[in-house]
Amino acid sequence: MFDFAMEAWYGWLGLSMAGVALFGAAAGLPTAPPPDAGAAGATIDRVAAAEYTATAEHPLDAAEIKLGTRRIGLRSDAGTAHATLSFGPVTPVPADESSLRDVLYGTPPERAFGSPEEFRQSVVHARADAADASWRPVDRTLIVRRVTWEGVNVVLVDA
């Protein structure tokens, strides 16, 4: 009474093709969620909102990062995620800026730079470079440090 007779070869072929298409669609879905840019942005915001010198690290589950003065983007095989920073602007440390990188990793700015004005100019150039930031590989940890030196108040960020 409830039998369904499928005796035509084209019916079986159509059913097989539908199964292959369904399997292909399921296999193409990402196996993991995209990176959590919101949590990384929250770490940056906590340090940026601090009244005093502060440092934080945040592990990243992304392959690439795009750091701007007011946004962060994370990208992996599972997708891309972006977050807007509430406190800013922050200063992404360029790969070629060794003095700012030294300050980010704990060197006092008065030892890394000759004067507060030199420090300020380095920060201005780093922020200008961040305007056209591109995707770059991640070192697996986001590092954020807030530093103040004779009127120069800056939040340094790198990954």
N, C-alpha and C positions, 0 to 999 in steps of 0.2 A: 504494500500500500504506500509506503514511503520510499520506495526504491527510486533511484535515479540512475538511469541507464545511460552510460556514455560509451557509445559504440563507434563514434566517428573519430578518426585519427586527428582531425584538426581541433577537436575539443581537448584531447589529451595534450596536444602541442601547446595550445593556448594556456592551459592550466600549468604546464611545465614552465613556460615563459613567465607567467605571473609569479611563480615561486622563485625563479631566479632573480627577477626584478625586486621582489620583497627582500630576499637575502642580500642583494647588493645595496639596497637602501639601508638596511640594518647594519651592515658591515661598514658603511661610510659614516656612521654616527660617531662622534668623539667618545672615547672610553673614559675620559676624565673631565671634570669641569674646567673652565678657563681659569687662568691665574686670578688671585684675589687682589685686584688693584685697590679696592676700598680699604682693606686692612693695611696695606703699605702706605696709602694716603693718610690713614688715621695715625700711623706711627710718625709720619712727617709732621702732621698737624700738632700732635702732642708735644713734640720738641719745639716747634715753632711758637707754640702758645706759652711755653715756659718763660718765667720771668728772669731766670738765671741761666748760666751755662748748663747745657744738658747734652747728653749723647744717647742715642738709641740704635739698636740693630734689629732688623726684621728679616727673617729668612724668606727667600723668594722661591716660588715654584714655577718660574718662567724661564724661557730660553733667551728672551730679548727684552730690553727695557727702552722706553723713550721718556726722558726726563725733561720737563719744561719748568718754567718758573712758577706756574700755577696748575700744572697737570702732570699726571704720571700715567704711563701706558705700559702694560705688560702683555707679552705675547708668547704663546707656546703652541704646540701641535693641537691642543684642545681648543684654542681660540684666542681672542684678544679682548682685553678689558682695560677700561680707562677710569680714572677718578680725578675729580677736581679738588684742589687743595683749598681749604677754608682760610688758612693763615699763609700769608706770603707777601711778596714773592720770596721764593727760596732760590738758592744758587746751586745749580747742578755743577759739579766739578768736572771740567774737561779732562780728557785723558792726557793731554800734553801739559797740564798745569801742575807741576810738581810741588810748588810752594803751597797752593791751596790744598792739595792732596795731603801734604804733611800736616797741615792744620786740622784737616778732617780726621786724620788718624791720631791726633792727640798732641802734636807739637804746638806750643803756645805761639800765637801769631807774632809776638814781638821777637821770637827767635827765627821765624820763617821769613819775615819781611823786615826791610830796613826802616820803614815808617808806617804810621797808620794810613797815610795818603797812598802809599804803594799797595797796601792791603786793599784799600777802597777801590783803586783802579783795577786791581786783579779781579775783584768781585764784579765790577761793572762790565769788564770784558767777558767774564764767564757767563753772566746773565745775557749779554748780547749774543753770545754763541748759542745759548739755549733757545733763542727765538726760532732758529731753523734746525732744531734737534732732529736727529735721525735715530732709527733703531740700532741698538748696539748690543753685543752679547752681555749676559748677566754673570756676575761672579758669585751668584747664589745668595748673597747677603746684601741688603740695603743698609747703608750706614748714614746716619743723620747726626749732625752736631751743630749746636747753637753756640756762637762765639761772639763776645763783645770785647773790643779793644779801642779805647779812647774815641768813643763816638761812632765806631763802625760796628753795627749790630747785624750779624748775618747768620743764616741757616744754611749750612753746607750739606749737600746730598750727593751720594754716589752709590753705585751698585757694582 
